């Protein structure tokens, strides 16, 4: 009987040790939303996992849209919160009315010249349709409000733990109380 209790004790201690290892591995994994590699406007590969632990605002952008002036507000919000662990990731897309016709080089020049954009911008992608990139498939399927992107300048707020905390449609200005309060809430966590 004593041997049986000893054997059970040993087995239990091993199972707790392995459970602890699994829990630790779970904490070290990259959240699904950051498990992508994208190209920057300059053509470099960017592993989105480098943004792990930060609050992110991912935005599909366009240079010839009625919402294009939001670049100015995005840059202001970026400057306001960047030192607190906040990043904006811009993804130009030409899915709506051919409002992003330029090359990556032209997009970079436009953003710098017209709005002084300093936040990370990525190579032009497709955010809906048959050629939708996997990152935006994930965002649109897992946001609090699911469904395809309806227009340029939709915004996805990602929490420090890599969860999609909010989705803001195009008309939500980045510097509005609605958006900035959500950013501040996520930064305070």
PELIN-V384254 format. One record per helix or strand of 2 or more residues. SS is the DSSP state (hx for helix, st for strand). FROM is the first residue (numbers start at 1). TO is the last residue. If there is no record, write none. Layout:
ss=SS from=FROM to=TO
ss=SS from=FROM to=TO
//
This chain:
ss=hx from=2 to=28
ss=hx from=32 to=34
ss=st from=37 to=40
ss=st from=45 to=47
ss=hx from=48 to=51
ss=st from=55 to=61
ss=hx from=70 to=84
ss=st from=86 to=93
ss=hx from=104 to=115
ss=st from=120 to=125
ss=hx from=134 to=142
ss=st from=155 to=158
ss=st from=164 to=168
ss=hx from=177 to=188
//
